[in-house]
Amino acid sequence: MIYPISLEHVKPLPSSVDSWLVEVQDLRLRYPFRGLGEVWLLEGLTFTLRRGERVLLMGPSGCGKSSLLYALAGLIPGHVPAEIKGIVRVAGRDPRELSPPERAQLVGIVFQDPETQFC
């Protein structure tokens, strides 16, 4: 099933955001509360995305795809208990420092099965 969406309510990004839309530097992420101890799910991840780029994020189950998206959306560590280190910026801002409405203006996640969205 296809769901139509409207972007009329979305504010344009500030004009100062003209180079990197997403910037991740030396990202390390782990879930020490799940009995994984010192195992880092993501370790030393660095990349940038420019405005207009399209990226496919793929990998086996459990490799950290959703965790990376949660970090970009600012859900880790506030809403998902995990330890995160490194720099994450979306539109020049750290999503962990934004309020939920501010984050929602910058980042959204659509799961494989939209029927099971948590919103």
C-alpha positions as CSV (number, residue, x, y, z in Angstrom):
1,M,0.0,0.0,0.0
2,I,1.3,3.5,-0.8
3,Y,0.6,6.3,1.6
4,P,0.6,9.9,0.2
5,I,2.4,12.4,2.2
6,S,2.4,16.2,2.2
7,L,5.6,18.2,2.8
8,E,3.8,21.6,3.0
9,H,4.3,21.9,6.7
10,V,8.1,21.2,6.6
11,K,10.2,24.3,7.0
12,P,13.1,24.8,4.5
13,L,16.6,24.2,6.0
14,P,18.6,27.3,6.9
15,S,20.6,28.8,4.0
16,S,23.7,28.3,6.1
17,V,23.4,24.5,5.5
18,D,25.1,24.5,2.1
19,S,27.7,21.8,2.3
20,W,27.1,18.8,4.5
21,L,23.6,17.9,5.4
22,V,24.7,15.0,7.5
23,E,28.1,14.7,9.1
24,V,29.2,11.7,11.3
25,Q,32.7,11.6,12.7
26,D,34.2,8.6,14.6
27,L,30.8,7.4,15.8
28,R,30.9,4.6,18.3
29,L,27.7,3.1,19.7
30,R,27.0,0.2,22.0
31,Y,24.2,-1.2,24.2
32,P,25.9,-2.0,27.5
33,F,22.6,-2.5,29.2
34,R,21.8,-5.5,27.0
35,G,24.5,-7.7,28.4
36,L,26.9,-7.0,25.5
37,G,29.6,-5.6,27.8
38,E,32.3,-3.8,25.9
39,V,31.2,-4.7,22.4
40,W,30.7,-1.7,20.1
41,L,28.0,-2.2,17.5
42,L,29.3,0.8,15.5
43,E,33.0,1.7,15.9
44,G,34.8,4.6,14.1
45,L,32.0,5.3,11.6
46,T,32.7,8.5,9.6
47,F,30.8,9.8,6.6
48,T,29.1,12.9,5.2
49,L,26.0,13.3,3.0
50,R,25.4,16.3,0.9
51,R,22.0,17.9,0.2
52,G,20.3,15.9,-2.6
53,E,22.4,12.7,-2.2
54,R,20.6,9.4,-1.9
55,V,22.1,6.6,0.0
56,L,21.1,3.0,0.5
57,L,21.8,1.7,4.0
58,M,21.9,-2.1,3.9
59,G,23.5,-5.0,5.8
60,P,22.6,-8.1,7.7
61,S,20.2,-8.2,10.7
62,G,21.9,-6.8,13.8
63,C,24.7,-4.9,12.1
64,G,23.6,-1.4,13.3
65,K,21.4,0.0,10.5
66,S,18.5,1.0,12.8
67,S,20.9,2.1,15.5
68,L,22.6,4.5,13.1
69,L,19.3,5.9,12.1
70,Y,18.3,6.3,15.7
71,A,21.5,8.2,16.3
72,L,20.8,10.5,13.3
73,A,17.3,11.1,14.6
74,G,18.6,12.0,18.1
75,L,16.8,9.1,19.7
76,I,20.0,7.7,21.2
77,P,20.7,8.0,24.1
78,G,17.6,9.9,25.2
79,H,14.8,7.5,24.1
80,V,16.8,4.3,23.3
81,P,19.3,3.4,26.1
82,A,22.7,3.1,24.5
83,E,26.1,4.7,24.8
84,I,27.2,6.9,22.0
85,K,30.5,8.7,21.3
86,G,31.6,10.8,18.4
87,I,30.1,13.7,16.4
88,V,26.7,13.5,14.8
89,R,25.3,16.6,13.0
90,V,22.2,17.0,10.9
91,A,21.9,20.4,9.1
92,G,24.8,21.6,11.3
93,R,23.1,20.7,14.6
94,D,23.6,17.8,17.0
95,P,20.2,16.1,17.1
96,R,20.7,15.0,20.7
97,E,20.5,18.7,21.7
98,L,17.2,19.4,19.9
99,S,13.7,19.2,21.2
100,P,11.5,16.5,19.7
101,P,9.7,19.1,17.4
102,E,13.0,20.5,16.2
103,R,14.3,17.0,15.5
104,A,11.1,16.1,13.6
105,Q,11.8,19.0,11.3
106,L,15.2,17.6,10.3
107,V,15.0,13.8,10.5
108,G,12.3,11.2,10.0
109,I,12.4,7.4,10.0
110,V,10.1,5.1,8.0
111,F,10.4,1.4,8.9
112,Q,10.2,-1.5,6.5
113,D,6.6,-2.0,7.5
114,P,4.8,1.4,7.9
115,E,1.9,-0.4,9.5
116,T,4.1,-1.0,12.6
117,Q,5.3,2.6,13.0
118,F,5.5,3.6,16.7
119,C,3.9,7.0,16.0
